Amino acid sequence: MSVQFSNVPTREIVRFAAAYPFGWIVPVADPSSALLMPLLIETDAGGEPRSILGHLPRRAPATDALGRDGAAMFLFLGANAYIPPGWVSKDDWAPTWNFLSLKVHASDTRIDEAITRSAVEALVDHMERPAGSDWTVEKIGSRYDALLNSIIGFRSPVQALEPRFKLGQDETPAVYNEIKRALTDHDLAGWME
């Protein structure tokens, strides 16, 4: 993997995962049980990623696999787009795909009944607050406890981060600017800043 795509400041990795929290949970013990769920990266006071917080369906094979062996990989995919040669004024240029992605390695996932409620409420706050919403889980009423009975919280200490932000860093300034102009209304354009 090219270093120019993986040399990403930690604050940008955290910002990316917060912007695209829906990711794959892949238990190392049973990769075929992988499933998509919302995930939050928890950071320390200095902004360094410390853990992944989330919840799982109680009866999912992934929950069982993580209960037996806590090793997991979490895969985040953000904005991405095919970049056609027609966007570039260079005759011998080939098409490519630009994207934002992150692999998070964890070895000690803890399935924990005690954090289920706080994991759900942290996710709701993360999603609702930026939208300016005042919605909270209390508005579900008595049904909230029944919903909580079908899921269970987990926390996975972060072992390693592998970002890959392919945003045209390998292009000449002219080609980079042509791609960015063509992506004006696409989420990738903002990340190219």
N, C-alpha and C positions, 0 to 999 in steps of 0.2 A: 504494500500500500504506500502511496506517495506521502511523504512527510508534509508536503504543502496542503494536503487535504485533512490531515489528522492533527496538525498543530493549531489547536483551537483553544483560546483562553477559557479557563474554567467558568467564568461568569457567563460566557456565551453558551457553553454546554448546558448549564443550569437553566438559562433563559429559554433555550431550545426545548428542553424536556418539559418545562412549564407551559410552553406554547402548544406542544403536541403531546399531551399526557397519555394518549391511548396507545398502548404498546403490547408487544408479545411477551408473555411470561413463558420461558422455556425451561422446565426442570431438566437438569443434566441427567438424572436417573431415568427419565422417561420423556425424551424430546417429542415423541409423538402425541403427548398429552398437552402440548403447548396451547395456550389460549390467549385471546386478546382481552385486556382489562385496562381500566384507567390506573395510572401509576403516578405517584408524586415522589420527587427527589427531595429528601430532607437534607438541609445543610447545617453546618455548625455556625457559630457566631461570625467566623471569617468568610463565610460563603462557600466553604469546601463541602462537596457532596459527602454525606455520611451514610445514608441509607435510602432504600426504596420503601415507601409506605403504600399499602393497598389492601384490597380485600379480594377474596376468592369465593366462588360458589362452594358450599360445603361438600357437595357430592361430586365435584369435578375430579377426574383422574389426576389432574395437575396438583390439586390440593393434597391428595393422598401421596403422590410422588414427593412433594416438597416436605410433607410430614415425616417421611422415611429418610430422606436425604435432602438437606437444605440447599445444596448447590443449584444455582440457577443462572440463567442469562436473561436479561431484559433487553428487548429490541425496540427502539423508537425509530419511526420513519416520519419525517416532516415533509415540507413542501418539496416537490420534485417535478421535473419537466423534461420532455424530449426537446433537444435544441437542434433544429434542422439547419442544413448548410445554407438555405436560402436567407437566413438571418444575417449571414456573414459575407463580407465583400471579398473574401479570400477564395480563389478558385479551387485550390487543392484541399480545402478544409472538409473534414468528415463530420457527420452528425455525432452527437454525444448525448448524455443524460446528466443533468445537474440535479443535485439533491442534498438533503440534510439527513444524517442518520447517526444513531448512537447505540453502541452495545455497552451494557453495564454487567459486569461479572460480580456475582455474590456467592459466598460459600456457606453461609449460615442462616438461611431463611428460617424465621421463627413464626409458625402459625400460632396466633394468640387470641383467644376469645376476649381477653380483657381490653384489647385495642380495637375491636371491631367497630364500635360506635365512634370512637375518635377518628379512626381512619376514614369512615364514611363522611363524617362531618368536616374533616379537613379537605376532602375532595370537593364536597358541595361548596364550601367557602372559596376554594381555589377557582371553581368554575363560575359561581354566581357573583362574587365581588367585582371582578372586572367588567361584568355586564351591567353593573349598577343595580343589581337586583337585591331585594331584601328578603328573598325566599330562604327559608330555613327548613330543616327536616321536621321541626315541630308542626309545620303546616300539614304534614301527613296524618297527624293525629295518632289514634290507637293502632293504626295499621303499621306504623314504623317498627314496633317491636316484632311483629310478624315477619316483616321484610328482613330485619336483622337476623332472624333465626335461620334464614336460608344462606347466609354468607358468614365468612370468618375473616378477621383481619390478619395481616402479616406485616413483618418488617424484615428487610434484608440488608445487612451491612454491606456497603459498597466496597468491593475488593479492587476493581480496576474499571476505568472508563476508556472506551475506544470510540471517539467521535470520528466521523468522516463527513466533512462539509465540502462537497465538490461544487464550487460556485464560480468556476472560470478562472481560478487563481493561476492556472497553467497556460492561459491565453495571453496574447500580446495585449497591451492596453487598448488598441483599436478594436480588436475582436471582443474583448471583455465589455467595452462600452456598447458595441452593437448588440450583444446578447442582452445586456441590461436594459437597453432601450426597448427591445422586442418583448421583454418580460414586464413592462411597465405596470400592468394591472395584476401581476402574479405575485404570490407571497415570496417567491425567490428573490425578486428585485429588492425587497427590503433587506433581506439577509445578505445581499451582495454589497450593501453599504458597509 
